[in-house]
Amino acid sequence: INEGNMASLGLAWAMDLPAGNSVTEPLAVDGVLYFATGLSIVHAVDAVTGKELWQYDPKAAEKAGLNLRVGWGVRGIAWWNGKIYAGTQDGRLIAIDAKSGKLVWDAMTIRPEDPAQVNGAPRVFDGKVIIGFASTTGAIRGYVTAYDAETGKRLWRFWTVPGDPAAG
């Protein structure tokens, strides 16, 4: 886009998104736009035509039951090695096959009884997916956890808030 072609630009396509929070920026990978809406529903859309290729609904509300914390919705997703990664409002980290939209793995990142949710964007590097969590309704000790990007196996957890200071 430059001064010479700005006047010729126009709308190529538009898409109505479902009601609810939609605060993720889309990721563009190989002509496909990936983004999340509402209760952690991930979408894949052909960037040229606007045709939805797939959507994956992790059923966060059903799995969380009364413990659901809606927050502001999913705030970001990540792509790595053919997979889309997203946190869910019920506290899971999920990996979805970017081509098919099928679940590859999911891992519970919080204790279900804790007043917490996952809404932040995961980060992927060196074969590891890093995720934290949010809490607004109670006292909880903070941490960041790393998972194997291929298998979902928990690799390590870093406590951002000290435990009992007397315990060292």
Buried (B, 14 or more C-beta within 10 A) or exposed (E): EEEEEEEEEEEEEEEEEEEEBBBBEBBEBEEBBBBBBBBBBBBBBEBEEEEEBBBBBBEBBEBBEEBBBBBEBBBBBBBBEBBBBBBBBBBBBBBBBBEEBEEBBBBBBBEEEBBBBBBBBBBBEEBBBBBBBBBEEEEBEEBBBBBBBBEBEBBEEEEEEEEEEEEE
